Structures are given as structure tokens and as C-alpha cells.
Amino acid sequence: MHPLIPFYIFAFIFGAVVGSFLNVCICRLPKGESVVFPPSRCPGCGFRIAWYDNIPIVSWLLLGGKCRSCRTSISPQYPLVEALNGLLTLFLFLRFVPSPSFLKFGPWLPFLILFLFCSAMVVVTFIDLEHQIIPDVISLPGIVAGFAFSFFIPQLGWQGSLLGIVVGGGSLYLVAFLYQLFTGKEGMGGGDIKLLAMMGAFFGWQAIPFIIFVSSLVGSVIGVTVMLIQKKDSKLAIPFGPFLVFGAILYIFFGRQMIHWYLNLSGS
């Protein structure tokens, strides 16, 4: 057996366990409820969920997606979030920890920082899809955290992080301001502006054009497709946050390679 396989398995399981907590955040943050108390309960009957019914992915499958007490259906979102966060954690581990030596903190630092970022993005995505809001309790502390982490990442530096906050938040603010100026309507919420500022804090200003381009392209394609399928007009409201998240995740794994490929292709 490959010596790193146990690390890969642990990375996925760890991510899935954290994903179980992310489900709590997704459910409670929009309501302004505590994510710590009370313990997990069935949304139907209020039955307190035992630890053996709260094992990520496995418990939902064994129970057939239903509460043990009242047999109320439990949303498949729960195992989906757990599996998604498990896979993201595994991919981050594969990408940023080529040699998992616990005696060297260096290789682990980017992994830990990006793990926190990606976990926050999972919460943002599912909340924005359901409620069309991006909680300030994630984006505002995220801006501060990204700036703080920049002092430990020489490739980014605090100047790059600070400039990323300004460029990220400022660019979307300018777009929102101009759209409202010319149409008299609000086209982009403040949550998206703060989310992109958070991304700028983590990745610097260089990542912002890539994230905006990818999110706008994918958002346009999906938005037009949904409008055609549902036969809606241009007034159909589609949350932009998940597309920003997709752009940021793509940048983490492939952004620099894609940018270099484009520059070589264009002869720049």
C-alpha cells in the first residue's frame, strides 16, 4: 500500500466531519441562531440526534435519509455538504502537502489556510443558493483573517492582501454603483462585494480578474440556460456568490496554470 494513502483517507474523513458542522452553520446562520447550542436535532420532531446517527455520510445512508424517531425525510444536502467538503480537503491535501511531515510546519500552512477558506466557501454557497444572502459573519471576519494570514505567506505579503481587498471589493462596488446609476435598480448585493474583498485578502489583487472573468462567464451561461428552461425574462434573480466561489476554487487549483497558458497563447 502507498505510504500516503492513510493520510489521504484521514484528509477526506476530517473534511467530512467538518462538513457536518458546516451543515449546522448553513442551517442556523441565516436565522441568527447559535451554531454551538442546542445540539443537533431533527428538524421535524426535535429529537436529539445521537452520535451514531450523526456520522458524516454513513448515518444518512444507513437511515435511508430519514429521522430515526419520526421518519421525517432529511435533506440530501447534509451528506452532499459533507462529501463536498471531504473531497475539497482531500484535493487541497494532494495539492499542497506533497510530503506530510509533522516536523515541518511549512508545507501544512497553505493547506490549513485554504482549508478554512474552502470550508467557509461551502457555507457561503449553500446559504446564498437558498436565501440569496451572504452572511457578514463569514465575509467580514474572513477579510480580517485573510489579511492576518498574509503576514505568514511571503508570496502574498500584507501589501498584496491589502491591495486585493481594495481591488476585490472596489471593482464590484463600482459595477454595482454604475448599474444602479444607469438602471435605477440594484443589480448586485453588498454581500457579493464583501465576499470578493475576502477573496482578495486571501489571494491578492492578481486573482481578482481571473475570479471575476470565470464567475461572470459561468454565471452568464447558467443564467441564460435557466431562463430558457424556465421561460423567465431577464428579471430572474440568480445569486452571484456561488459563481464567485467557483472562480476562487478554480483559481486555487488551476488559476496560475490557466493564466500562464493564456499569456503564452496570446504571446504576451
Secondary structure in CASP SS format (residue, H / E / C, confidence):
PFRMAT SS
TARGET T0000
AUTHOR 0000-0000-0000
METHOD secondary structure of the structure
MODEL  1
M C 1.00
H C 1.00
P C 1.00
L C 1.00
I H 1.00
P H 1.00
F H 1.00
Y H 1.00
I H 1.00
F H 1.00
A H 1.00
F H 1.00
I H 1.00
F H 1.00
G H 1.00
A H 1.00
V H 1.00
V H 1.00
G H 1.00
S H 1.00
F H 1.00
L H 1.00
N H 1.00
V H 1.00
C H 1.00
I H 1.00
C H 1.00
R H 1.00
L H 1.00
P H 1.00
K H 1.00
G C 1.00
E C 1.00
S C 1.00
V C 1.00
V C 1.00
F C 1.00
P C 1.00
P C 1.00
S C 1.00
R E 1.00
C C 1.00
P C 1.00
G C 1.00
C C 1.00
G C 1.00
F C 1.00
R E 1.00
I C 1.00
A C 1.00
W H 1.00
Y H 1.00
D H 1.00
N C 1.00
I C 1.00
P C 1.00
I C 1.00
V H 1.00
S H 1.00
W H 1.00
L H 1.00
L H 1.00
L C 1.00
G C 1.00
G C 1.00
K E 1.00
C C 1.00
R C 1.00
S C 1.00
C C 1.00
R C 1.00
T C 1.00
S E 1.00
I C 1.00
S C 1.00
P C 1.00
Q H 1.00
Y H 1.00
P H 1.00
L H 1.00
V H 1.00
E H 1.00
A H 1.00
L H 1.00
N H 1.00
G H 1.00
L H 1.00
L H 1.00
T H 1.00
L H 1.00
F H 1.00
L H 1.00
F H 1.00
L H 1.00
R H 1.00
F H 1.00
V C 1.00
P C 1.00
S C 1.00
P C 1.00
S C 1.00
F C 1.00
L C 1.00
K C 1.00
F C 1.00
G C 1.00
P C 1.00
W H 1.00
L H 1.00
P H 1.00
F H 1.00
L H 1.00
I H 1.00
L H 1.00
F H 1.00
L H 1.00
F H 1.00
C H 1.00
S H 1.00
A H 1.00
M H 1.00
V H 1.00
V H 1.00
V H 1.00
T H 1.00
F H 1.00
I H 1.00
D H 1.00
L H 1.00
E H 1.00
H H 1.00
Q C 1.00
I C 1.00
I C 1.00
P C 1.00
D H 1.00
V H 1.00
I H 1.00
S H 1.00
L H 1.00
P H 1.00
G H 1.00
I H 1.00
V H 1.00
A H 1.00
G H 1.00
F H 1.00
A H 1.00
F H 1.00
S H 1.00
F H 1.00
F H 1.00
I C 1.00
P C 1.00
Q C 1.00
L C 1.00
G H 1.00
W H 1.00
Q H 1.00
G H 1.00
S H 1.00
L H 1.00
L H 1.00
G H 1.00
I H 1.00
V H 1.00
V H 1.00
G H 1.00
G H 1.00
G H 1.00
S H 1.00
L H 1.00
Y H 1.00
L H 1.00
V H 1.00
A H 1.00
F H 1.00
L H 1.00
Y H 1.00
Q H 1.00
L H 1.00
F H 1.00
T H 1.00
G C 1.00
K C 1.00
E C 1.00
G C 1.00
M C 1.00
G C 1.00
G H 1.00
G H 1.00
D H 1.00
I H 1.00
K H 1.00
L H 1.00
L H 1.00
A H 1.00
M H 1.00
M H 1.00
G H 1.00
A H 1.00
F H 1.00
F H 1.00
G C 1.00
W C 1.00
Q C 1.00
A H 1.00
I H 1.00
P H 1.00
F H 1.00
I H 1.00
I H 1.00
F H 1.00
V H 1.00
S H 1.00
S H 1.00
L H 1.00
V H 1.00
G H 1.00
S H 1.00
V H 1.00
I H 1.00
G H 1.00
V H 1.00
T H 1.00
V H 1.00
M H 1.00
L H 1.00
I H 1.00
Q H 1.00
K C 1.00
K C 1.00
D C 1.00
S C 1.00
K C 1.00
L C 1.00
A C 1.00
I C 1.00
P C 1.00
F C 1.00
G H 1.00
P H 1.00
F H 1.00
L H 1.00
V H 1.00
F H 1.00
G H 1.00
A H 1.00
I H 1.00
L H 1.00
Y H 1.00
I H 1.00
F H 1.00
F H 1.00
G H 1.00
R H 1.00
Q H 1.00
M H 1.00
I H 1.00
H H 1.00
W H 1.00
Y H 1.00
L H 1.00
N H 1.00
L H 1.00
S H 1.00
G C 1.00
S C 1.00
END
